[in-house]
Structures are given as structure tokens and as C-alpha cells.
Amino acid sequence: MKTISIPVMIFAAFTAYPAFAQLPPVQPPSPPTGPVAQGAADETITSKVKNAIAADSTLADMELTVETTDAVVSLNGTARARDQIDRALSLARAVDGVKSVVNVLAVRTS
């Protein structure tokens, strides 16, 4: 019996080898794309813009909101002076990933 089982094992090994040798290589999953991924990127951009503006002491008295859609940042609100608006726009444009900035900021009149 031992003489029969050894050739059978050798035959089985040679028969199975081509099946295992032809397996495709394992590829890492691709990063997510589409609306969910863009939404996460937009949230990250919004957070970075808000942090950059909050860190600038010259912009402390600005009242503004930051919204991001498809990497386009919108700044909406009021400022004490035009130079504050220019500074906020400059900080927003400098954030990595920002395609453009929409200015809906105005100087307070009172």
C-alpha cells in the first residue's frame, strides 16, 4: 500500500500545482472615489481653512462661515476692514487641496 500511496501523492501534487501557480497577484484596494470620498476631502479642507483663520489673531473679530463643495471654498460673513477680508481669502487659498475661493465677505458698516 505504501508504494501505491506515494505515486498517488506525487501525481496529486503535480496535478494541483498549475492551479495554484495561475492565481492572480493580490492587489491592494484602490482608495475610495466619488461623492463619499469628495465629501470627506471637503470636510478636511473646511476644517483646515477654519483652523488657519482661527489661528490668525488679526481675524479674531470676524464673523464668518466656511463651506466647501468639490474643493471650492466659500467664505461668507462680515469683517471690520477690507484687509481682514484679504487676509482670510489668502489663508483659505493657501490650504492644500483648495481649487478656488468664493468671496461672500463684506465690511461691516456699523
C-alpha positions as CSV (number, residue, x, y, z in Angstrom):
1,M,0.0,0.0,0.0
2,K,2.8,2.4,0.7
3,T,4.1,2.1,-2.8
4,I,0.7,3.0,-4.3
5,S,0.1,6.0,-2.0
6,I,3.5,7.6,-2.8
7,P,2.9,7.8,-6.6
8,V,-0.7,9.0,-5.9
9,M,0.6,11.8,-3.8
10,I,3.2,12.8,-6.4
11,F,0.6,12.7,-9.1
12,A,-1.8,14.8,-6.9
13,A,1.0,17.4,-6.2
14,F,1.9,17.8,-9.9
15,T,-1.8,18.0,-10.9
16,A,-2.6,20.7,-8.3
17,Y,0.5,22.8,-8.9
18,P,-0.7,24.5,-12.1
19,A,-4.0,25.5,-10.5
20,F,-2.2,27.3,-7.7
21,A,0.5,28.8,-9.9
22,Q,-2.1,30.6,-12.1
23,L,-3.7,32.6,-9.2
24,P,-3.7,36.3,-10.0
25,P,-1.5,38.5,-7.8
26,V,-3.2,40.2,-4.9
27,Q,-3.7,43.9,-5.4
28,P,-4.3,46.4,-2.6
29,P,-7.7,48.0,-2.7
30,S,-7.9,51.4,-4.5
31,P,-8.7,54.5,-2.5
32,P,-12.4,55.4,-2.4
33,T,-13.6,57.8,-5.1
34,G,-16.9,59.5,-5.8
35,P,-19.2,61.6,-3.7
36,V,-18.3,60.0,-0.3
37,A,-14.6,60.5,-0.8
38,Q,-15.0,64.0,-2.0
39,G,-17.3,64.8,0.9
40,A,-14.6,63.6,3.3
41,A,-12.0,65.7,1.4
42,D,-14.3,68.7,1.6
43,E,-14.7,68.3,5.3
44,T,-11.0,68.2,5.7
45,I,-10.5,71.3,3.7
46,T,-13.2,73.2,5.6
47,S,-11.5,72.2,8.9
48,K,-8.1,73.3,7.7
49,V,-9.4,76.7,6.5
50,K,-11.3,77.3,9.8
51,N,-8.2,76.4,11.8
52,A,-6.0,78.7,9.7
53,I,-8.4,81.6,10.1
54,A,-8.8,81.0,13.9
55,A,-5.0,80.9,14.4
56,D,-4.6,84.4,12.9
57,S,-5.1,86.9,15.7
58,T,-5.9,89.7,13.3
59,L,-9.0,87.9,12.2
60,A,-10.4,87.2,15.7
61,D,-13.4,89.6,15.4
62,M,-14.5,88.3,12.0
63,E,-17.9,86.7,11.8
64,L,-17.8,84.1,9.1
65,T,-18.8,80.7,7.9
66,V,-16.7,78.3,5.8
67,E,-18.3,75.8,3.4
68,T,-16.5,73.6,0.9
69,T,-18.0,71.8,-2.1
70,D,-15.9,69.9,-4.6
71,A,-12.8,71.7,-3.1
72,V,-14.2,75.1,-3.8
73,V,-14.3,77.1,-0.5
74,S,-16.9,79.7,0.2
75,L,-16.3,82.3,2.9
76,N,-19.4,84.1,4.0
77,G,-19.7,86.8,6.7
78,T,-18.5,90.2,7.8
79,A,-15.2,91.8,8.8
80,R,-14.2,95.1,10.4
81,A,-12.0,96.1,7.5
82,R,-11.1,95.1,3.9
83,D,-7.6,94.0,5.0
84,Q,-9.2,91.3,7.1
85,I,-11.1,90.0,4.1
86,D,-8.0,89.9,2.0
87,R,-6.1,88.1,4.8
88,A,-8.9,85.5,5.2
89,L,-9.0,84.9,1.4
90,S,-5.3,84.5,1.3
91,L,-5.3,81.9,4.1
92,A,-8.1,80.0,2.5
93,R,-6.3,79.9,-0.9
94,A,-3.1,78.6,0.8
95,V,-4.8,75.5,2.2
96,D,-3.7,72.3,0.4
97,G,-6.5,70.9,-1.8
98,V,-8.4,74.2,-2.3
99,K,-9.2,74.7,-6.0
100,S,-10.7,78.2,-5.6
101,V,-12.3,80.5,-3.0
102,V,-15.6,82.2,-3.4
103,N,-15.7,85.6,-1.5
104,V,-19.1,86.4,0.1
105,L,-17.5,88.6,2.8
106,A,-18.4,92.2,3.4
107,V,-17.1,95.0,5.6
108,R,-19.4,95.9,8.5
109,T,-20.9,99.3,8.2
110,S,-21.8,99.8,11.8
